[in-house]
């Protein structure tokens, strides 16, 4: 046999070398791999070969393969090995641990890892029952030297990871091992801390002695390994082990923060310990870390790490600099975790007082908040927010002081500097470590700014006047500071800022800060305490500030809106504010320029319009006296057709309509709206427009979509036609969106808005815009019908070559659908050039959306006037829902979102049957067929891309298939939202108790049980749902969509449908006479869902629950369900028979509900599909050992008893010899 082993080892060494040689031909490499794999599976002398190859005389790659062989034997052949072979392998492994490796600093880390894995695999199979002295043996091993001590640390760490973190073994074995670890945890922690203390002391002693550097490094390596192992246990052991002996462990970790070679691992271990949840009283000892000594060590370590490397003239090596920065991050997280514990304990039942030296902690925390690193600053935000809104802490004098300091710090933090591509800030150095590009930095900074805004608002509640003073001084400073364009010159011309110019980023920051502060100031302070004089003075300074820089002008307009509430105390300044805003509506950089406007200029104009709308919406009473002045100004702007865009015109109209709501006089407001809409009404109802809107061919010709465009200048006339149609629809939308009756009933009655009362006593209102709008509605419905007709093949053929892709998804929409971020840097300066096709696409897209918006708002705003339109159902069926089979997916979403949902929610119950039933019946019937077809294509689609094609698609960022699939997912979710909203009235369960005191596993159990209890928190049908139930065809369609959706490849949709919709719909008819085929189909749908989505825990739980509900409700009457169960793979007929009998005869049931669920889950386990990555994986089988929890009855089987005794004896230390 020795010759065979030697020969085989020789072949294996050759095969491994062939595999690992970079020059090897792919064919030979595959043959070598196949040979090695077959050897592992079939060779009868794997163990001697593995041991020979693992000998330290071999090359590292060969040794690693030898250890892999041994691991494979333990994983897949252990159950079939004899006791003698098991013990032989165990003893050989222990020998390898003692003598089979090189010294600690020479040995390869992957060899150590492989060796530790072998031991852990044996422990998982035999400890504690058959290897009771394992921990003693590990302790003994550490006496053999540093190398063995490190290996023991690796073994203990991997054991904790496999058992607790990854849970890679059966539940009973996991419980046995975890229970034994827990019972021995005092000893384990003492052992680990002793090892750590011993080797750290030796390291500190030897590193000072010249010539002992290698010995010192060896002790340091053991220290690092021990800290890593501690980190693997600190996360889950009982808190008492961490806080024992007055937090001795935490004291050691704090001391190690000052050791450069050990500080990172010590900080990570400390972070895990401080981040622990659990009972509040158990966490109280953690407050010791707020004492002066612990805080001193943390601060000293932070100062030492921050003072090295990045700021010195002689920079460190990149690796060392990054390691110190990583350590700083961990320290920052440690302080944040301490803050979280403070917030949890102070003011709680634990009765913890505010620490006396909280100021020291807060100064340290503030230092991280003002650090140049964007990541460190961002890391502190959550803790700032928690402390500033804490009921007790927020009142502590030190926190009030720190709130002001924080606000001052944000004046620096909000300024967008430190891009990785630049060198204009200390932050750039850190940004190069944290971010791959300027775009990544920009995205992260925007998120950071949003976090700061939240914290600023909390700080403003604590120190409102100080916040106002800081904002006022900063804004005044910016107003008085000359414009600095810096090196980032704008493409718009000399003297203009780009988005990264120093003045632009400062204005941007002060604007955000002012908005955050002022928004809170008016909520927090009483009216008489408001700093009105200073606020008005600041507002006047903003009004008087003049600039032609579009980016800065946009900020000025924002500040104007933000400070506007102060003017309510000085109404005489209102005209002055509007005189500042109106010129910005027509802002141009170059007057009479033919070039398209830059994005920055467009933003200024939109900003001005939005500011006016916002003021008219929020303060209509104060602005109403200026109504005539505003109306006159708007008329002047409207005099020139080309001066404003259609959207800008609409915005100004909306502002006027909002003010007209304050007339509180139906006749007067109606007359004004008719006057405002007169030009649009005249054009919209003209014979020319009617002929265009009612005929697809005429419409395409009118907008120019049937013409070939060679010269963009030649399409001006068609552009004007398009803009006129857009203006009409924009105007209709603006009026129906904003026109309302007074909110108070007395005012509405006095103004003539109430026309009667319902039988229930609710007032029936009339909207002043109803009459003029209803006259325009037929042409609007005709436009929607024409729009849907445009997708018919004969009308698509009318499109010219230039506009052939008009109905495709626009690039902007594609990026939104696929969640591809848009580049935002330096995009404000360039003129926005659009091709003829892009302009046409934008026109059709906006027009389509706006038409549905009008219908949605009409149902909400006109109420009775809308729902009583004669033949409304037929009109909507003949327009909005016509030819849906030709409408592409991306155009369907507005139909659901902005039209059908408002229509359903606003509809009075008396119109459910006459209006909603036919509409929803047709819509859901179409969607059922459409989605089934779409998902069938997706489910059957197989990937045919090779590696090169994958790379290509990655470069292109998306493919047509990806886009189509994503669209189908979005449409599916919209459909299910509409279905659930129409039919299901959800009764939410009561909120779970305080999870703060719970461990992670308990939190997960709470979540799971909340999802599982479908029957305990029943969803009921809405009144509309009950109405639809009366129409059998509609109801069957709803059931079909819901149950079919369980097997569509969209996990989120499956979970939502199974939780919310399926049982709620089915429960209404389970008592009726369902066809056996229908019952079979319903149950099969759920099992199909399990096959596709069962790999996900959330889906598995709700689908299993749904299947059990169906089985319990229908099995007593339908034997067909038993037939389906018999077809489930790997089902146990006897267990099924027992379960089935108890279902048919409920009197036989003794098991509790949870036990029944578990039994049913095991029965249908064969239906659960595996993820692709697991489908071809060889399964590892670990046998259960005699349970530690139950007393085993004395066995009379002498052979069995002797077998167990033999294993225990053979695995004892006395039998280590071969």
C-alpha positions, -999 to 999 in steps of 0.1 A, spaced: 0 0 0 29 23 7 40 21 -29 5 28 -41 3 59 -18 37 71 -30 27 66 -67 -6 83 -62 10 112 -44 35 117 -72 6 119 -97 -14 143 -75 17 166 -71 20 167 -109 -17 174 -113 -17 202 -87 13 218 -104 -4 216 -137 -35 233 -123 -16 261 -106 8 268 -135 -2 300 -153 12 287 -185 -8 255 -186 -32 249 -215 -69 251 -204 -75 215 -215 -47 201 -194 -58 222 -164 -93 208 -167 -80 172 -170 -58 177 -139 -88 192 -120 -109 162 -130 -82 138 -118 -79 155 -84 -117 156 -79 -121 119 -89 -93 110 -65 -111 128 -36 -144 109 -44 -131 74 -52 -96 67 -38 -97 42 -9 -65 56 6 -73 93 7 -61 98 43 -25 85 39 -22 105 6 -35 136 23 -12 132 53 18 126 30 10 156 9 4 178 40 39 171 53 59 203 57 86 191 35 63 197 5 57 230 -13 29 252 3 5 246 -26 9 208 -23 5 209 15 -27 230 11 -41 204 -13 -32 176 11 -51 194 39 -80 199 15 -81 161 9 -83 155 47 -111 181 50 -130 164 22 -127 130 39 -141 144 71 -169 163 54 -181 135 31 -168 102 44 -168 106 82 -202 88 86 -189 57 68 -155 55 85 -147 30 112 -139 42 148 -103 32 144 -99 53 112 -116 83 128 -93 82 158 -63 77 136 -72 107 115 -79 128 147 -45 118 162 -26 126 130 -43 160 128 -33 167 164 3 157 155 1 181 125 -9 209 149 20 201 171 48 195 147 35 198 111 39 236 106 67 261 102 73 288 129 45 313 132 61 341 111 72 317 83 40 296 79 16 306 51 -18 319 64 -38 296 41 -20 265 55 -30 276 90 -66 282 79 -68 248 62 -55 230 92 -79 248 116 -108 239 93 -100 202 96 -101 203 134 -133 223 134 -150 198 110 -142 170 135 -154 191 164 -187 197 146 -192 160 143 -179 146 177 -179 173 204 -189 173 232 -204 138 233 -176 118 218 -147 142 224 -153 156 259 -117 168 265 -114 188 233 -110 222 252 -84 207 275 -65 194 245 -66 229 229 -53 243 262 -24 218 262 -16 226 226 -9 262 235 20 250 257 39 238 226 46 274 214 34 304 196 25 286 163 2 262 181 -14 289 202 -22 308 170 -37 277 155 -59 271 186 -71 307 183 -80 300 146 -99 268 156 -119 285 183 -127 314 160 -138 292 131 -159 271 155 -178 301 167 -183 314 131 -196 280 118 -219 274 148 -232 308 157 -226 332 127 -230 310 96 -249 281 113 -235 255 88 -247 224 107 -280 208 117 -300 224 144 -295 197 171 -258 196 166 -257 234 167 -277 235 199 -254 209 215 -222 227 206 -236 262 215 -249 249 248 -216 234 257 -197 265 246 -220 286 268 -215 262 298 -177 265 294 -176 302 285 -161 313 319 -132 290 313 -129 300 276 -128 337 284 -103 332 312 -82 311 288 -84 337 260 -76 367 283 -47 348 299 -32 341 265 -37 377 254 -22 391 286 8 368 284 17 374 248 10 412 250 33 414 280 60 395 262 56 416 231 60 448 250 90 435 269 108 420 238 102 449 214 124 471 236 153 446 236 175 449 206 178 417 185 145 403 196 124 418 169 113 384 155 103 370 189 83 402 196 66 400 162 56 363 170 40 373 203 23 402 185 9 378 159 -6 356 187 -21 387 203 -37 397 170 -51 362 165 -65 362 201 -82 395 197 -98 383 164 -110 352 183 -124 373 211 -143 394 185 -159 362 173 -173 354 208 -180 389 222 -208 393 197 -230 366 212 -219 355 246 -238 365 277 -230 402 286 -218 391 320 -187 376 305 -179 410 289 -186 430 321 -170 405 346 -145 418 371 -155 454 366 -153 452 328 -117 438 329 -119 428 292 -129 463 282 -101 477 303 -76 455 285 -90 465 251 -88 502 260 -51 498 270 -43 480 237 -57 510 217 -23 526 224 -3 497 208 0 504 170 4 468 161 -27 456 180 -49 487 181 -70 480 151 -81 445 163 -86 458 198 -108 486 185 -129 461 165 -133 439 195 -142 469 217 -167 481 191 -185 447 190 -187 446 228 -200 481 232 -226 476 204 -243 448 222 -280 448 228 -297 430 256 -314 438 289 -308 474 300 -296 464 335 -270 440 319 -257 469 299 -252 493 327 -216 483 334 -207 495 299 -211 531 313 -177 526 330 -162 535 296 -173 571 302 -149 574 331 -118 596 327 -93 567 323 -111 549 295 -119 581 278 -82 592 281 -70 560 263 -96 564 235 -87 601 229 -50 595 231 -53 567 205 -74 589 182 -49 618 185 -19 595 179 -35 579 148 -47 611 134 -14 630 139 5 605 118 9 601 82 -16 622 62 -5 656 75 33 651 77 58 664 52 72 629 49 42 608 42 40 572 54 36 542 31 1 540 17 -7 507 34 2 520 69 -16 553 63 -47 535 53 -45 511 83 -43 541 107 -73 557 89 -92 524 93 -83 525 130 -97 560 132 -129 548 116 -132 520 142 -126 545 170 -153 568 156 -177 538 156 -167 530 192 -177 565 202 -209 563 183 -218 529 199 -210 544 233 -234 573 225 -261 547 215 -257 529 248 -259 563 266 -292 572 248 -306 537 256 -297 538 293 -302 574 304 -338 581 312 -348 544 310 -359 520 337 -322 513 344 -321 548 360 -287 557 347 -276 592 354 -260 615 329 -222 609 332 -204 636 350 -176 639 324 -200 639 294 -182 670 282 -150 651 276 -169 625 255 -187 653 236 -155 671 228 -141 639 214 -172 633 194 -172 668 180 -135 663 170 -146 635 147 -175 656 134 -150 683 124 -124 658 110 -115 664 73 -127 629 64 -162 629 50 -167 593 60 -158 601 97 -181 632 98 -209 612 83 -205 583 108 -213 607 137 -246 620 123 -269 592 136 -256 596 172 -259 634 171 -295 630 160 -302 604 188 -287 626 215 -303 659 204 -338 644 203 -333 624 235 -359 633 261 -334 636 290 -300 642 273 -313 670 251 -320 691 283 -285 685 298 -265 718 298 -235 703 280 -257 690 252 -273 724 248 -238 739 245 -226 712 221 -257 718 199 -245 753 192 -209 741 186 -224 714 162 -243 741 143 -211 761 139 -193 730 127 -219 724 100 -211 757 84 -178 740 73 -192 705 68 -220 716 44 -195 731 20 -189 706 -8 -151 703 -10 -126 675 -9 -132 658 -42 -107 629 -47 -95 643 -81 -85 676 -65 -59 688 -39 -77 719 -26 -86 706 8 -72 682 35 -103 661 29 -90 651 -6 -64 627 8 -91 608 27 -115 610 -2 -90 592 -24 -90 563 0 -128 561 4 -142 569 -31 -134 557 -66 -145 588 -84 -158 623 -80 -193 610 -88 -191 585 -59 -180 613 -36 -208 636 -48 -234 609 -42 -221 602 -7 -219 639 1 -255 645 -9 -266 617 14 -244 632 42 -260 666 36 -295 651 41 -283 636 73 -270 669 85 -302 686 77 -321 663 100 -296 669 128 -296 707 123 -334 706 127 -330 688 161 -302 712 172 -325 741 162 -351 728 186 -326 730 215 -310 763 205 -333 781 181 -320 817 185 -284 806 184 -292 787 152 -308 817 137 -279 839 146 -254 815 130 -276 813 98 -280 851 97 -243 859 101 -233 833 75 -258 845 50 -249 882 56 -212 872 51 -220 856 18 -239 886 6 -210 909 14 -183 886 -1 -173 892 -37 -180 864 -62 -150 840 -65 -152 818 -95 -120 800 -87 -103 777 -112 -136 761 -121 -147 785 -148 -181 782 -162 -186 774 -198 -212 802 -199 -184 828 -200 -159 847 -179 -171 858 -144 -197 831 -141 -195 803 -115 -195 766 -123 -211 742 -98 -177 737 -81 -166 773 -79 -158 785 -43 -187 810 -42 -212 785 -57 -204 758 -31 -205 784 -3 -239 798 -14 -252 762 -18 -242 754 17 -255 785 34 -288 781 15 -293 745 28 -284 756 63 -308 785 63 -336 764 50 -330 737 77 -329 763 105 -358 786 94 -381 756 87 -377 747 124 -375 782 138 -412 791 130 -424 758 145 -403 760 177 -406 796 188 -437 814 199 -448 843 177 -437 870 201 -402 854 206 -394 854 168 -365 876 159 -387 895 134 -366 926 130 -334 907 123 -353 884 100 -368 912 80 -334 929 78 -319 897 65 -347 894 39 -341 929 27 -304 922 23 -313 892 1 -338 913 -19 -312 940 -25 -285 915 -35 -279 916 -73 -262 889 -93 -263 875 -129 -247 842 -119 -275 817 -124 -262 792 -98 -260 819 -71 -293 835 -82 -310 802 -77 -297 802 -41 -308 838 -36 -344 828 -46 -343 798 -22 -333 821 6 -360 845 -4 -386 818 0 -371 806 32 -372 840 49 -406 849 34 -425 841 66 -409 871 84 -426 893 59 -460 883 73 -451 907 102 -442 935 76 -467 930 48 -457 963 32 -426 945 18 -445 919 -2 -445 939 -35 -408 943 -32 -402 906 -29 -423 899 -60 -404 926 -79 -373 906 -71 -388 873 -82 -406 882 -115 -375 892 -134 -360 858 -127 -390 841 -144 -377 855 -177 -340 852 -168 -315 849 -197 -278 849 -197 -276 862 -233 -307 881 -245 -322 871 -278 -298 841 -280 -307 813 -304 -287 787 -284 -307 765 -260 -307 776 -223 -282 760 -199 -296 738 -171 -286 765 -146 -307 791 -164 -337 768 -167 -334 761 -129 -335 798 -121 -367 803 -141 -383 772 -126 -372 782 -92 -388 816 -96 -421 800 -107 -420 775 -78 -413 803 -53 -444 821 -64 -465 790 -62 -451 781 -28 -459 816 -14 -494 816 -29 -500 781 -15 -487 787 20 -497 823 26 -527 831 4 -544 854 29 -514 877 30 -508 877 -8 -544 882 -18 -542 920 -16 -515 918 -42 -537 897 -65 -544 924 -91 -507 933 -93 -498 897 -99 -525 892 -124 -513 922 -144 -477 910 -143 -488 876 -155 -508 890 -184 -478 910 -195 -456 879 -196 -483 860 -215 -485 887 -242 -455 872 -259 -461 836 -268 -424 827 -269 -412 845 -237 -421 816 -214 -422 779 -218 -456 761 -214 -446 748 -180 -437 782 -168 -470 796 -180 -488 769 -163 -469 775 -130 -480 812 -130 -516 802 -137 -515 777 -108 -503 805 -85 -533 827 -96 -557 798 -91 -544 792 -56 -550 829 -47 -585 828 -63 -594 800 -38 -593 829 -12 -622 847 -29 -645 823 -11 -671 833 -36 -682 807 -61 -695 831 -87 -664 854 -86 -639 825 -86 -658 808 -115 -658 840 -135 -620 845 -129 -612 809 -139 -633 813 -171 -614 845 -179 -580 829 -172 -588 799 -193 -606 818 -221 -577 817 -246 -571 780 -240 -608 772 -241 -612 790 -274 -582 771 -289 -591 737 -274 -627 739 -286 -619 752 -321 -629 732 -351 -592 729 -362 -582 714 -328 -611 691 -327 -602 676 -361 -566 671 -349 -575 656 -316 -600 631 -329 -580 617 -358 -546 599 -353 -534 607 -388 -543 644 -385 -527 645 -351 -494 631 -363 -494 655 -392 -502 685 -369 -473 677 -345 -449 669 -374 -443 632 -365 -449 621 -401 -423 644 -416 -386 637 -423 -365 664 -406 -332 672 -424 -328 707 -410 -339 712 -374 -348 749 -382 -375 738 -406 -396 721 -379 -403 754 -360 -440 755 -371 -446 720 -359 -429 728 -326 -453 757 -322 -482 733 -328 -469 709 -302 -464 737 -277 -500 750 -282 -514 715 -275 -491 712 -244 -502 746 -231 -539 736 -233 -533 704 -214 -510 721 -189 -536 748 -182 -564 723 -178 -542 703 -154 -531 734 -134 -567 746 -129 -581 712 -119 -551 706 -96 -554 739 -77 -590 751 -78 -608 742 -45 -637 752 -23 -630 767 11 -620 741 37 -644 754 64 -680 744 59 -695 777 70 -673 796 45 -682 771 18 -719 775 24 -717 813 26 -697 814 -7 -722 792 -26 -700 761 -29 -724 737 -11 -752 723 -33 -768 698 -9 -761 670 15 -759 632 12 -783 610 31 -755 605 57 -754 643 62 -721 650 44 -720 682 23 -719 680 -15 -695 706 -29 -692 721 -63 -659 732 -77 -658 766 -95 -637 750 -122 -662 722 -129 -683 739 -156 -654 752 -177 -635 720 -174 -664 696 -182 -668 715 -215 -631 707 -223 -633 670 -212 -647 654 -245 -617 667 -265 -593 655 -237 -608 620 -238 -605 621 -276 -568 630 -272 -563 600 -249 -581 577 -273 -561 591 -302 -529 586 -281 -537 549 -275 -546 545 -312 -512 558 -322 -497 525 -310 -518 506 -336 -495 492 -364 -512 512 -391 -506 545 -372 -470 535 -363 -464 531 -400 -472 568 -405 -442 579 -384 -414 592 -406 -379 578 -405 -368 607 -382 -394 598 -356 -395 560 -360 -384 556 -323 -407 582 -309 -426 557 -287 -395 540 -273 -384 545 -237 -365 578 -234 -329 576 -221 -339 595 -190 -366 570 -183 -343 541 -189 -319 554 -164 -346 559 -138 -361 524 -144 -327 507 -142 -316 529 -112 -286 542 -131 -274 574 -114 -272 605 -136 -239 624 -138 -245 657 -120 -212 674 -119 -205 702 -143 -238 696 -162 -252 730 -153 -230 750 -177 -237 734 -210 -266 744 -232 -292 716 -233 -292 706 -269 -319 681 -279 -324 663 -312 -356 664 -331 -364 629 -319 -357 637 -283 -380 667 -284 -408 646 -300 -403 619 -274 -405 644 -246 -437 659 -261 -455 626 -263 -443 614 -229 -453 645 -211 -486 649 -229 -496 613 -222 -488 616 -185 -505 650 -181 -538 637 -197 -540 610 -171 -531 635 -144 -561 656 -155 -584 626 -152 -570 617 -118 -573 652 -104 -608 656 -119 -621 626 -100 -606 642 -68 -615 678 -74 -649 676 -92 -663 647 -72 -701 645 -79 -698 667 -110 -673 642 -125 -689 609 -114 -723 620 -127 -712 627 -162 -736 608 -185 -721 576 -199 -688 582 -181 -679 545 -179 -684 541 -217 -664 572 -224 -635 560 -202 -636 525 -217 -636 540 -252 -606 563 -244 -583 555 -215 -588 517 -218 -590 513 -255 -564 492 -274 -544 485 -242 -529 455 -259 -509 478 -281 -498 503 -254 -462 495 -243 -455 487 -207 -437 520 -198 -469 539 -208 -492 518 -187 -477 529 -154 -492 565 -154 -526 549 -162 -525 530 -128 -507 556 -107 -522 589 -116 -556 579 -130 -570 546 -117 -559 549 -81 -574 584 -76 -605 573 -95 -610 543 -72 -602 562 -39 -624 592 -47 -654 573 -61 -686 575 -41 -700 540 -32 -731 545 -53 -710 545 -85 -690 513 -78 -713 491 -98 -720 514 -127 -685 528 -131 -657 509 -114 -669 474 -120 -669 476 -158 -636 496 -158 -617 473 -134 -633 442 -149 -619 451 -184 -586 464 -170 -578 434 -148 -589 410 -175 -564 425 -199 -537 427 -173 -541 391 -164 -535 380 -200 -507 406 -205 -487 398 -174 -491 360 -178 -476 363 -213 -448 387 -202 -438 365 -172 -440 334 -193 -414 349 -216 -392 359 -187 -395 326 -169 -385 307 -201 -358 331 -211 -324 313 -208 -291 330 -208 -271 324 -239 -244 351 -232 -208 339 -231 -182 357 -210 -175 382 -238 -211 391 -242 -215 396 -205 -186 420 -205 -201 439 -234 -235 442 -217 -217 455 -186 -200 482 -206 -234 492 -221 -249 492 -186 -281 476 -197 -296 455 -224 -331 455 -239 -339 423 -220 -330 438 -187 -351 469 -194 -381 448 -205 -378 426 -174 -375 456 -151 -405 472 -167 -426 441 -163 -416 440 -126 -426 476 -121 -459 472 -139 -467 440 -119 -462 459 -87 -484 487 -98 -511 462 -108 -509 444 -74 -510 478 -56 -541 488 -75 -557 454 -68 -549 455 -31 -560 491 -28 -593 483 -45 -602 451 -27 -583 447 6 -588 465 38 -558 457 60 -562 454 97 -526 458 110 -515 438 141 -507 457 172 -471 469 173 -446 445 189 -431 453 223 -399 472 228 -373 454 207 -345 473 223 -341 447 251 -343 417 227 -315 398 212 -312 397 174 -326 362 172 -357 372 191 -362 402 169 -361 380 139 -387 357 155 -410 386 161 -407 396 125 -413 361 112 -444 356 134 -458 389 123 -455 377 88 -469 343 95 -500 351 114 -522 357 83 -552 341 99 -548 361 132 -547 395 115 -573 389 88 -576 412 58 -611 421 50 -626 431 17 -633 468 11 -668 478 0 -656 479 -35 -641 444 -31 -675 431 -19 -690 448 -50 -665 431 -73 -672 397 -56 -708 399 -70 -693 398 -105 -680 362 -108 -659 369 -139 -642 398 -123 -636 380 -91 -621 350 -108 -598 373 -127 -586 389 -94 -580 354 -80 -561 344 -111 -539 374 -111 -531 370 -74 -523 333 -74 -505 334 -108 -483 362 -94 -469 338 -68 -448 320 -95 -437 351 -113 -400 357 -107 -404 388 -85 -398 379 -48 -411 411 -34 -444 409 -53 -448 372 -43 -443 379 -6 -468 409 -8 -494 389 -27 -492 359 -4 -493 380 27 -519 406 18 -541 395 -11 -544 357 -19 -560 345 13 -581 376 17 -597 370 -17 -599 332 -14 -614 332 21 -646 348 8 -654 317 -14 -639 287 4 -673 278 18 -689 278 -17 -689 251 -44 -656 255 -61 -648 232 -90 -622 205 -82 -600 218 -111 -601 253 -95 -590 240 -61 -562 219 -77 -550 250 -96 -550 273 -66 -530 248 -45 -506 241 -73 -500 278 -77 -489 282 -41 -466 251 -44 -452 265 -77 -445 297 -58 -425 277 -32 -405 261 -59 -395 294 -73 -393 316 -42 -390 291 -14 -353 297 -10 -361 331 5 -371 329 41 -397 356 40 -415 340 9 -411 305 23 -429 315 56 -459 332 40 -463 307 11 -462 278 36 -488 295 58 -510 301 27 -507 265 16 -516 253 50 -546 276 52 -559 263 18 -552 227 28 -570 230 61 -600 248 46 -605 227 15 -590 193 21 -620 179 40 -641 184 8 -615 179 -19 -596 147 -21 -577 162 -50 -554 181 -26 -542 148 -12 -534 137 -47 -512 168 -52 -494 162 -19 -486 127 -30 -467 141 -60 -444 162 -39 -408 150 -42 -393 132 -12 -426 132 7 -430 106 35 -463 87 28 -468 77 65 -463 112 78 -486 126 51 -512 100 60 -511 110 97 -513 147 89 -541 142 63 -562 122 88 -559 149 114 -569 175 88 -600 156 77 -609 147 113 -601 178 134 -611 159 166 -579 138 162 -557 169 163 -537 173 195 -506 192 182 -504 229 187 -506 253 158 -469 259 156 -462 221 157 -487 216 128 -470 243 108 -436 226 113 -451 193 103 -467 207 72 -434 226 63 -415 193 65 -441 176 43 -439 201 15 -401 207 18 -396 188 -15 -413 216 -34 -388 243 -23 -364 251 -51 -327 257 -45 -309 288 -57 -287 282 -87 -255 284 -66 -268 255 -44 -282 232 -71 -250 213 -79 -234 216 -45 -226 183 -28 -245 180 5 -226 176 38 -244 153 62 -236 157 99 -252 131 121 -269 140 154 -253 127 185 -273 116 217 -290 147 229 -276 167 258 -311 180 267 -331 148 273 -324 121 297 -319 90 276 -336 59 289 -311 32 298 -305 10 268 -304 -27 270 -284 -29 238 -249 -39 250 -234 -34 215 -248 1 213 -235 10 248 -200 -3 241 -199 16 208 -206 50 225 -181 42 253 -155 32 228 -157 65 209 -155 86 240 -125 65 252 -108 65 219 -111 103 215 -96 109 250 -61 123 253 -47 89 265 -51 75 229 -32 101 210 -5 77 200 -10 58 167 
